Amino acid sequence: MAKFYTGQGDDGTTGLLGEGRVDKFDVRMEAVGAVDEASAAVGVARSLVTHPGNRERLLAVQRQLYQLMSELAATPETAARFHTIDPDAVRRLEMEIDSLQAQVEIPREFILPGDTPGSAALDLARTIVRRAERRIAELIARGDVANRDLLPFVNRLSSYLFLLEIAETAASGREHPTLAKEK
C-alpha cells in the first residue's frame, strides 16, 4: 500500500494541475484554499439545513466548487482541460437565484447571522466565497487566470447562498431574520 503522504510539500511548495510548483502562500493557492474552505462550510450547512431542497442545492454547489478549485489550480497549459465555469454556469446560477428570489422576502436592512444553525452556516459559507472572490479577482488582474467568468460565478454564488440563508430562516418558522439594527 502506498503512503498517504509524499513529503513533496515539505519545502513550502505545492504542485499545480500540470507542470510546476508554486509557494504554498501563492495567491493562486490562497484562492484554491478559500474555495476549498467554502466547500467545507457549504458541507456543514448541508448537514444542518432543514428547508426542503436545500441539501440537494448545496451538494450541487459543492460539486461546482470542486470544479472551480481544479480550474484555479490548473497551469496555463492545462487550463482548457479543467475549464468548466463558463457563461452557461453563470446563467444557471442566475436562474436558481431568480427562482429562489421569487420564493423569499428579501430584507431591506442588514441582517445578523445565527437565526438557525443552517442559516448561520450558510452565511459563513457566503463570507468565505466572498474571500475567494477577492483572491480570484487578484489572479485575473495579475493575468494568472484567464477565465473571466469565474468572477461573476463566485459573485452570484455569494448571492445565492444569501438567498438560501433567508429561505432557511423562513423555513424555521421565523417571520423575518434578525436585523442588525434594533427597532
C-alpha positions as CSV (number, residue, x, y, z in Angstrom):
1,M,0.0,0.0,0.0
2,A,1.3,3.4,-1.0
3,K,1.9,6.0,1.8
4,F,-0.8,8.7,2.1
5,Y,1.8,11.4,2.3
6,T,4.5,12.3,-0.2
7,G,6.7,14.8,1.6
8,Q,6.9,16.8,-1.6
9,G,5.4,19.9,0.0
10,D,7.8,19.9,2.9
11,D,9.8,22.6,1.1
12,G,6.9,25.0,1.2
13,T,5.7,24.5,-2.3
14,T,2.7,22.7,-3.8
15,G,2.0,21.1,-7.2
16,L,-0.3,22.5,-9.8
17,L,-2.5,20.6,-12.2
18,G,0.2,20.5,-14.9
19,E,3.9,21.0,-14.7
20,G,5.3,23.2,-12.0
21,R,5.0,24.1,-8.4
22,V,4.3,27.3,-6.5
23,D,4.8,28.5,-3.0
24,K,2.0,27.4,-0.6
25,F,1.4,31.1,0.1
26,D,1.0,32.0,-3.5
27,V,-2.2,33.9,-4.3
28,R,-3.3,31.0,-6.5
29,M,-3.1,28.7,-3.6
30,E,-4.9,31.2,-1.4
31,A,-7.7,31.2,-3.9
32,V,-7.8,27.4,-4.1
33,G,-7.7,27.2,-0.3
34,A,-10.6,29.8,0.1
35,V,-12.7,27.8,-2.4
36,D,-11.9,24.6,-0.5
37,E,-12.8,26.2,2.8
38,A,-16.0,27.5,1.2
39,S,-16.9,23.9,0.1
40,A,-16.3,22.7,3.7
41,A,-18.5,25.4,5.0
42,V,-21.2,24.6,2.5
43,G,-20.9,21.0,3.6
44,V,-21.5,22.0,7.2
45,A,-24.5,24.0,6.0
46,R,-25.7,21.0,4.0
47,S,-25.7,18.9,7.2
48,L,-27.7,21.4,9.1
49,V,-30.3,22.8,6.7
50,T,-34.0,22.0,7.0
51,H,-35.5,23.9,4.1
52,P,-36.8,21.4,1.5
53,G,-34.4,21.0,-1.4
54,N,-31.5,22.9,0.2
55,R,-29.4,19.7,0.8
56,E,-29.5,18.9,-3.0
57,R,-28.9,22.5,-3.9
58,L,-25.8,22.7,-1.6
59,L,-24.5,19.4,-2.9
60,A,-24.6,20.8,-6.4
61,V,-22.8,23.9,-5.1
62,Q,-20.0,21.8,-3.6
63,R,-19.6,20.0,-6.9
64,Q,-19.2,23.3,-8.7
65,L,-16.7,24.5,-6.1
66,Y,-14.7,21.3,-6.7
67,Q,-14.6,22.1,-10.4
68,L,-13.6,25.7,-9.6
69,M,-10.7,24.5,-7.5
70,S,-9.5,22.4,-10.4
71,E,-9.7,25.4,-12.7
72,L,-7.8,27.6,-10.3
73,A,-5.1,25.0,-9.8
74,A,-4.5,24.4,-13.5
75,T,-1.5,25.7,-15.3
76,P,-2.0,27.8,-18.5
77,E,-1.0,24.7,-20.5
78,T,-3.7,22.5,-18.8
79,A,-6.4,25.2,-18.2
80,A,-8.6,24.2,-21.1
81,R,-8.8,20.6,-19.8
82,F,-10.3,21.9,-16.5
83,H,-12.4,24.7,-17.8
84,T,-16.0,24.2,-16.6
85,I,-17.1,27.6,-15.3
86,D,-18.4,29.4,-18.3
87,P,-21.3,31.9,-19.1
88,D,-23.7,28.9,-19.0
89,A,-22.7,28.1,-15.5
90,V,-23.3,31.7,-14.5
91,R,-26.7,31.7,-16.2
92,R,-27.7,28.5,-14.5
93,L,-26.8,30.1,-11.2
94,E,-28.8,33.2,-12.1
95,M,-31.8,31.1,-12.9
96,E,-31.5,29.4,-9.5
97,I,-31.3,32.9,-7.8
98,D,-34.3,34.2,-9.8
99,S,-36.4,31.1,-8.8
100,L,-35.4,31.4,-5.1
101,Q,-35.8,35.1,-5.0
102,A,-39.5,34.7,-6.0
103,Q,-40.0,32.4,-3.0
104,V,-38.5,34.5,-0.2
105,E,-38.9,38.0,1.1
106,I,-35.6,39.8,1.0
107,P,-35.0,42.1,4.0
108,R,-34.4,45.8,3.2
109,E,-31.9,46.1,6.0
110,F,-28.7,44.3,7.0
111,I,-29.3,41.1,9.0
112,L,-27.3,39.2,11.6
113,P,-26.4,35.6,11.1
114,G,-27.4,33.0,13.6
115,D,-31.2,32.6,13.5
116,T,-30.8,28.8,12.9
117,P,-27.8,26.5,12.7
118,G,-28.3,26.0,8.9
119,S,-28.7,29.7,8.1
120,A,-25.6,30.6,10.2
121,A,-23.6,28.0,8.3
122,L,-24.9,29.4,5.0
123,D,-23.8,32.9,6.0
124,L,-20.3,31.6,7.0
125,A,-20.1,29.9,3.6
126,R,-21.1,33.1,1.8
127,T,-18.4,35.1,3.5
128,I,-15.8,32.6,2.6
129,V,-17.0,32.7,-1.0
130,R,-16.5,36.5,-0.9
131,R,-12.9,35.9,0.3
132,A,-12.4,33.5,-2.6
133,E,-13.8,36.1,-4.9
134,R,-11.2,38.7,-3.8
135,R,-8.4,36.3,-4.4
136,I,-9.8,35.3,-7.8
137,A,-10.1,39.0,-8.8
138,E,-6.5,39.4,-7.9
139,L,-5.4,36.4,-10.0
140,I,-7.4,37.7,-13.0
141,A,-6.0,41.2,-12.6
142,R,-2.4,39.8,-12.5
143,G,-3.1,37.7,-15.6
144,D,-2.5,34.4,-13.7
145,V,-6.0,33.1,-14.5
146,A,-7.6,33.9,-17.9
147,N,-11.2,32.8,-17.3
148,R,-13.1,36.0,-16.5
149,D,-16.3,34.0,-16.0
150,L,-15.0,33.0,-12.6
151,L,-15.7,36.4,-11.1
152,P,-19.4,36.6,-12.0
153,F,-19.8,33.0,-11.0
154,V,-18.5,33.4,-7.4
155,N,-20.3,36.8,-7.1
156,R,-23.6,35.1,-8.0
157,L,-22.8,32.2,-5.7
158,S,-22.5,34.5,-2.7
159,S,-25.9,36.0,-3.6
160,Y,-27.3,32.5,-4.0
161,L,-26.0,31.5,-0.5
162,F,-27.6,34.6,1.0
163,L,-31.0,33.7,-0.5
164,L,-30.6,30.2,0.8
165,E,-29.9,31.6,4.2
166,I,-33.1,33.7,4.0
167,A,-35.1,30.6,2.9
168,E,-33.6,28.6,5.7
169,T,-34.6,31.2,8.3
170,A,-38.1,31.3,6.9
171,A,-38.4,27.5,6.9
172,S,-37.7,27.6,10.6
173,G,-41.0,29.5,11.2
174,R,-39.4,32.9,11.8
175,E,-41.3,35.6,10.0
176,H,-38.1,37.7,9.5
177,P,-34.4,37.3,10.1
178,T,-32.8,39.2,12.9
179,L,-32.0,42.7,11.8
180,A,-28.6,44.3,12.5
181,K,-30.3,47.5,13.7
182,E,-32.7,47.3,16.6
183,K,-36.1,48.7,16.0
